[in-house]
């Protein structure tokens, strides 16, 4: 059912005008990465409304931005928050880890639903071997802090890996981790198994297509109809690359003696724009990738190797981020422009409230009615 709602929400001299346009509900259980490397993004309170209009209830941050966490108070949105790589050395110190949790996590619980902390992001993609050695100890120290504070049942600990931790990714059943990472990943896997937290990967079929567009079929990476590929060892048929990548990670984990760890996709997406050498970075391809991916998630599909485990995915990303370094594609992964306009059509429509600036007199005249409308609005959202 669509909600039709007209309200004017006033705060200081700024009013948020919520139109009575119908909002199409997404409701797919997909997660979204909410990156903020930009200087033109809407406020977290407006983003909160946008995501709830899409019925997205899982968000991944790359930090623990208190403005975001406060804006999503009492919204029933689950958050993964991040500790950047620059914090890893400090997080090996129990006192510093405790101070961070006390300052950045505990004050937001339980009104904001923080379910996980990613300690570091793609650490093994760096050439900093000292950073590699800090990773597990930092994860353990943060987890022990959560235990000491009685928060470990609410909040788990993990880290996100780039797919290049694999030395072999095809066929999926032969998936293997890089030898130089063996000792690190074996210990990290033991930790995941001990605390029952998921193994996160950032998987982008786009990169494989961009690097070898004449060898990698576009339909195969875009979830379009295709003849697929057959794993010669298992005879399993793969009709898309993402599922093959996930199963390759499962195989690599199994080769290290674990079948008790769930693999989740913490990032995947497709850029709508790129540099001249970034083949395939178009709005059409990005739209197909994400629309087809959402359909798979809605169907609660598992991979061929794990057919009974619905694949868990966080799409990258909510907005285009204009300050991200690197090639043009890095700034064009968003589903939305910062003004709330969809970058391309994937069959769903959310609503970002507009900002309307009013005079002090207007504000005073509307203050009483606005307060009442806020209560009505909050009630309808929570109902």
Protein Blocks (a to p, Z undefined) as FASTA:
>chain_A
ZZdddddddehjbccdddfbdcddfklopacdddfbdfkbccfklmmmmmmmnopabdcd
fbdcfklmmmmgoklpacdddddfklmmmmmpmklmmmmmmmmmmmmpckbccfbdcehe
hkllpccfklmmmmmmmmmmmmmmmmmnopmmmpccdddddfklpfbfbdfklgccdfkl
mmmmmmmmmmmmmnopacdddddfklmmmmmmmlmcfklmnopacebjadfklopacfbf
klmmmmmmmmmmmmnopakbccddfbgcddfbdcfklghiafklmmmmmmmmmmmmmnop
acfklmmlccddddddfbdcfkbgcjfklmmmbfbdfkopafbdehiacdddddddddfk
lmmmmmmmmmmmmmmmmmmmmZZ
